[in-house]
Amino acid sequence: MTQIVDDSKFAVMLTFDMDAESAFLANDPENAHRVGVLSQGQYGPKVGVPRLIELLERKGLPATMFVPGWCAEKYPDAVRAAVSVGWEIAHHGYHHIPPASQTREEEAESILKGIAAIDKVAGKAPIGYRSPSWDFSSNTLDLLTQNGFLYSSNMMDNDVPYLHPVSSSAGPIVELPIQWILDDAPFFMFSRPAVRPISALSNAFEHWSEEFEGLYAERERGKIYVLTMHPFISGRPSRVRLPATSSPKPRKPDDEFTRRGLTGQVQDYPAPAMPALAERVGLGRLGEGKDRPDMGLDFPFGH
Ligand SMILES: [Zn+2]
């Protein structure tokens, strides 16, 4: 297995899924009548995104924002604000309907409508895809290949990037793996009927930092750290510190931990966003056209 990340660097990717109210509507159409329920998601584009942009901009950190096409059309200002500071806008379905619950035709339509919406609002067609609810279907990969995507960030079967072994003439797609442990929802998401205790920041900080330390220790094997957050969750005034500052206090702080912790890593190590990783592995500048990956590279395949 060839490493695609330089062992002197460690790829950290800050990603935000701007679901707004789309996930609440997809989970239960009856929520369309529940203005209060929907408002929880609306906090993302209205308040969370501007706050996150301000913070990351101050720290000079880029990010990738996955946006359902319907949300891009409803909240163009939030999307354009992210574009204006250099964030990448990537595909996250159209109505945030889990692809595995759709027919192939329905999923194909969602992908096409999502591409058109992002192209129109962000001024550039997306080249990265994260499926709504990470619910990749058996048709998704083929549809991504047909629609010129360059990467997927959906799978939990590895913690190094790899190529999907598709045989379509359009070529393979790079997988940038994710995991629930590096998602803000399991720690902080609270809504009826799926009620759960809301974690303290220190709890999430501890999990994320420990995972960071584990992956960093294996950086020579090409491990990457992909943090998945949601503006309506991590855009809260308290939580916004989590991805980009060292303010949250770990239970057992020490100099090394703090220096290389959730803030340290982005200050000390390059490549906090997906485009940066892709550039490093020779895919060219993402977002500028839809060039296929250089197949001459020896990517790790699968496991
Ligand atoms: Zn989502």
Residues whose N, C-alpha, C, O or C-beta is under 5 A from the ligand:
A	BS01	ZN	D17 D19 P132 S133
